Every structure is written in C-alpha cells, then in structure tokens.
C-alpha cells in the first residue's frame, strides 16, 4: 500500500467521521457506520485510531488548530504592529469563522484550546507544520518582545482561549448574555486587560 493511498484512507475516515459526528453526534455514530461511509475496511480504522473517541479528539484538535492557522495566515496579509491588536484580530477571525459554521462550533464545543494545547493528540496526528509559526509561538514571542509582565504567559494564553471558547459558544448559539457581535467589545476589552 502506498503512503498516498494510506493517507487517502485516513483522510476519508476523518472527513466521514466529522460529517457523521456533526450530524448524529458521537454517541449515535458507530465505527461500522464510519467505515461503511468512508468505504474502508473496519481493520483499516484500527490501524489509525484506537476508538471513535480518539478519532473525535483528533478531529477537535485538528479543526481548532486549523482555525488558528487560518487566522494567522490572514494576520500575515494585514499590517498590524500592535501586539494586542494582533491577538484581537486572530480571536475575531476565529469567532467569525465559528459564527459562519455553527456545526463546527457545536462539534468543537468548548474545546477550542485543544488546537493549541493538546500536544499528545497533535503528536498522534502530526501534519508536519512548523510549530514556530503557531498562535502559541506568536503569543509567547509578543509577550517577550513587548516586555509584558505576565507571571505565566502560557497560563494567560490558555485562559484567553478558554474564555473565548466557552463564552462564544453560548453567545453564538444561545445569544446569551448578548448576541456575539454585541458581546465582542466586552470580550476584547477583557482580553486587552490580560495582556497590557
């Protein structure tokens, strides 16, 4: 079996599982349904994944990681020098994407930080991207270069992402405490307070 063919099967399993999990939920989706829909043998599933929960974890991690990578790519297309403005730009991009894709928001649920912090999952499904160009690296570099006095920058970044994840989930889906566009100024003000 060639590497390309193998990667194709793995990607089909990932794509199919995402579609089924988003539509039916993980509890109502069987491994058999995933392999049947992906048109691969059940044994092939177990070559790549321990179970459907590991597959779900990988998908959540990869989907949230992609959101941040896409936001970074957009940031690079814009000239934004101020560090806090860069962070707000990235967060705003991620929120707008989640607002446009409610199925993705529901799937990721409140686990947005996994794309940054779930290193064990990233190692399992490494896509070879340079970690130096990650949101995590940008944040740590920005804190250092701007001489921002944070006791623990990693914890601060985690708190920011968790704040965004949990509050935006509720604000986008339930419009509580406010619809997301009305909520953003409050959120962004809180984020700026974290990194001033």
N, C-alpha and C positions, 0 to 999 in steps of 0.2 A: 504494500500500500504506500503510495507516495505521500510525502508530507502535505502537499497541496490538497490532495483528496481527503486526507485525515483532517486537516483544518476545516475543510468544507463541511464535513460531517459534524464536527464540533460546533461550528457556527450555526448550522441548521438546527442543532439541538438547542443552542442558546436562543436563537430567534423564535423558534417554535414555543419553547418554554415561556419566554417573555409574553408572547401573544396569549397563550393559554392561561398563564398566571394572572395576567391583566384582565382577561375576560371572565374566568371562572374562579379565580383565587387558588392559592396553592393547595389548600385542603381538598378542594374539589377536582384537582387535576392529578391524574395518576401518571406514573412513569410510562406505563404502557401507552397512554394517550400521547405523551410527548414523543416517544419513539415512532409510533404509528404515523403521527402528523409530520414528523421530520423525515420519515421514510428511511429509518436506520434500524438495525437490529438492537434488541434490548441489551445485549452484551456490549455493544459499542457505547451505550450510555455509561456503563460502569467502567469503561476504560478512562473516561474523563471525569466522572462525578461519583462521589460516594452515595449520594441520595438526592432527592429533589430539593431538600433544604440547603444543601451545599450549593446546588445549582442556583437557587434563589439568592443566596448570599453573594455569589459571584456576579449575578446579574445586577443586583442592587449596587454593588461596589462599582462595577464597570459603567453602569448608567450614570451614577452620580459623578464618577471620575470624568466621564465624557462631558458632562455639563460644565465642570470647572475647566477642562481643557479647551472646550469651545469658547468659554468666556475669556480665557487667557489669549486665545487667538484673536478674538475681537478687540481686546485691550491693546494688543500689539499694533493693530491697524489705526489706533487713535493715539494722539499725543496727549497723554495725561501724566504730568510730572508729580503732582501732589500724591503722596502715599495713601492717605485716607480716601482721596477721590478714586484712586486705582481700586482699592478694596470695595468701595461702594459700587463702582462700575461693574466689577465682577459679580457681586451679590445681586445687583439689579438685573444683570443679564440672566443669571440662574433663575431668579424669581420669574422673570418674564417668560422664560422657556417653560417653566413648570406651569405657569398660568395658561400657556397655549396648549399644554399637553397634560390634561387632568389625569389621564390613565397612567402616565409616567409618574406624576405626583403621588397618586394612590399607591402605585407599585413601590416606589421608593419609601413611601410613607414618611416616617420621621427619621430616616436613616441616611440623610444626605451626607453626613460626615464620614460615612464608610469609604467614599471615594478618596478621602484624604488619609484616614487613619487605619483602615482595615488592611494592614500590611500583610497579614498571613494570607488573606484572600488574594491580594494583588500578586503575591509570590506564586500562588497556585495557578493563576491565570495571567501571567506576565505578558504584556503586549510589547515589551521592549522599549517603551517610551522613556525618554530621558527624565529622571526624577528632578534634575536641576531646573527644569522648566515648568515645574508644578506650582500650583497655587500655594502649597505649603512652603516651598522654597522662596517664592516671591514674598510671602508674608514675613518669613524669618529674615530675609535679606533687607526688606524695607524697614523692619523694626531696628535692625542694626545700623543701617545707613542713616536713618533719621534720628538716631540716638533716643529712641523711645524707651523710657524706663518701665519695663514690664518685668515683674518677678519671674514669670514663666511664660514666654511667648507662645509655646506650644499649647499650653492650657488656655491662654487667651483666644487663640485661633479656634480651638475646639469649642469654647463657649460661644463664640460668634456664630460658628456654623450650626451648632445645636439650637441657638436662639432663632436663627433664620429658618432652620428646618421645621421646628415644632410650631412656631408662630405662623409661618407662611402656610403650612398645611391647613391650619384652622382658618386662617384669613381667606385663603383662596377657595377652599371647599365650602366653608360654612359662613363666610363673611363676618367672622367674629374675631376680635372685638369690632373690627371695621373691615369693609372690603379692602382688598390688598393695595389698591392704588391710594386709598386714603391712609392706610396703615404704614406705607413705606416711609414717609418722613419721620415718624416716630422710631421706626426700626433703624433707619440710617443715623439718626441722632444718637441712639444708644450705641451703635457700632463705633461712631466717631469718639464717643466718650471712652470706649475701651482702649483706643489706640492714640490718644492725644498726649 
